[in-house]
Amino acid sequence: MKKLVLAIALIGMGSFAMAQQTNTATPQDRQARAVEMKQRMEQKQQDRLAEMQKDLNLNQSQVAQIKALQDKRKAEMKAEFEKNKGDRQAKMQEMQAKRAQMDADMKKILSPEQYDKWQADRQAKADKMKMGMKERRMMKKPMNTGTADVN
């Protein structure tokens, strides 16, 4: 029992500590990151198109047609994304309601100790998944050495 209480306390403290680490990115930082990402995506598209041109021995007319087709598809996808934005929010709310119902049902089935352990295990798995996602993001990004100009 002592181990269980200790484990729950440690998980709670870890969760509290992680909750204190808020994302302090300013709107300007987010905007700059969005511009940078857009430039990278455009560069990737150009690189893929150049590779296709080389691999398939395309002429300039074919390259222009493929680029136009890709741009058209990108615009269609963006329009579809915007159209479904409300649906995504509704689905998220529906998922949250289902999760809350699951919690209520589990609370009825499990003893208080079992429920607390189940919640702690669930939180630990969520934290582990978040850390894995964070690590993958960090591996993709170049390291920030802190040499940026501050005006």
N, C-alpha and C positions, 0 to 999 in steps of 0.2 A: 504494500500500500504506500509506503514511504517513497519507493522508487517511482510509482505512478504519479504521486503528487509532485515529486521533484521534476520528473519529465515534463509534466504539464506546466510547471512553473518556468522551466527553462525555455520551453516552446513559446510560452506567453511572453517572456522577456525578449526573446529573439524576434517575435512578431512585432512587439512594441518598438524595438530598436529599428526594425526595418520600416515601420510605419513613419518613423521620424525622418527618414531620408526622403524628402519630397523632391520632385522635379522642379528645379529653380530656373528652368529655361525661360528666358524672356520672349515676348512675341517677336522681337527682332531676331533672336537666335533661331526660333522656329522658322521664321520667314527665310533667313539666310540658308538654313539647312534644306528647306524646300526648294529654293533656287538651285542650290548645289546638287540636290538629288535629280532635279529636272535636267540639269546639264549632263550629269552622268548617264541618265537614261537616254538622252539624245545621242551622246557619244557612243553608247553601246549599240543603239540602232544603226548609226553610221558604220560602226565596225562590222556588225553582222551583215549589213548590206554590201560592204566592200568585200567581205569574205565570200558572200554568195556570188558576187560579180566575178571573183577570181575562180571559185570552185566550179561554177556553172558556165563560165565564159560568156557572161551577159554583155550585150551592147548597151550603150548609154540610154537608148529608148526603153529597153527592158528595165533598166535600173530606175528610170524615172517613173515608169508605170508601177513597179513594185513599191517604190516609196510612196506614191499617191495612194495605192491600195492599203499600205500599212497606216498611213495618216488617216484615211477614211475609217479603217477598223478601230483605230485608237479613239477617234471622235465618237463612234458608235458606242464603244465600251464606256466612255466617260458619261455619255448621255444615259446609258442603262444604269450605271452606278448611281447617278443623281436621282433617277426615277425610283430606284429601289431603296433609297436612303430611309424613307419613312417605314418601309417594311422591315428593314433591319432593326430599327429602334423598337418596333412593336414586337419583333421576335425576341429581342433581348429582354424586354419587360416580361414576356411570356415565360422565358427560361428562368428569370429571377423568381417569378411566382411559383413555378414548378419546383425550384430548389427550396423555396420557403416551405412549400407543402411537404416536400420530402423530409425536411428537418423536423417539422411538426409530427409527421408520422413516425419517424425514427425515435423521437422523444417519447412517444406513447409506447413504443415497443421495448425500448432499452431501459435498463435501470439508470439512475442518474450517473453512476460511476461509468457504466458502459457508454452512455451518451457522451460524457466528457472525453473519454478515451477516443471514441469515434471522431469527435470534433477535432481533437488534437492531431490524430492521424491524418485526417483530411486536410487540416491546415499545413501540416508538415509536408504532405505531398504537393500541395499548391505552392508552398514556398520553394520546394526543390525544383518544381517546374519553372517558376519565375526565375530562379537563379540560373537554370540551364539556358533559358531564353536570353537572359542578360549576358551570359558568357558567350553565346553564339553571336549576339550583336556586337560585343566587344571585339570578337575575333575578326569581324568583317570591317570594323572601323579602324582607321589609322589611329595610333596612340596620340593623344593630345599631350604635348610636352610642356604646356604652359608658357610657351614663348610668344603667344599672341600679343599684339599691340593693344594697349589699353589707353583709350583717349578720354 
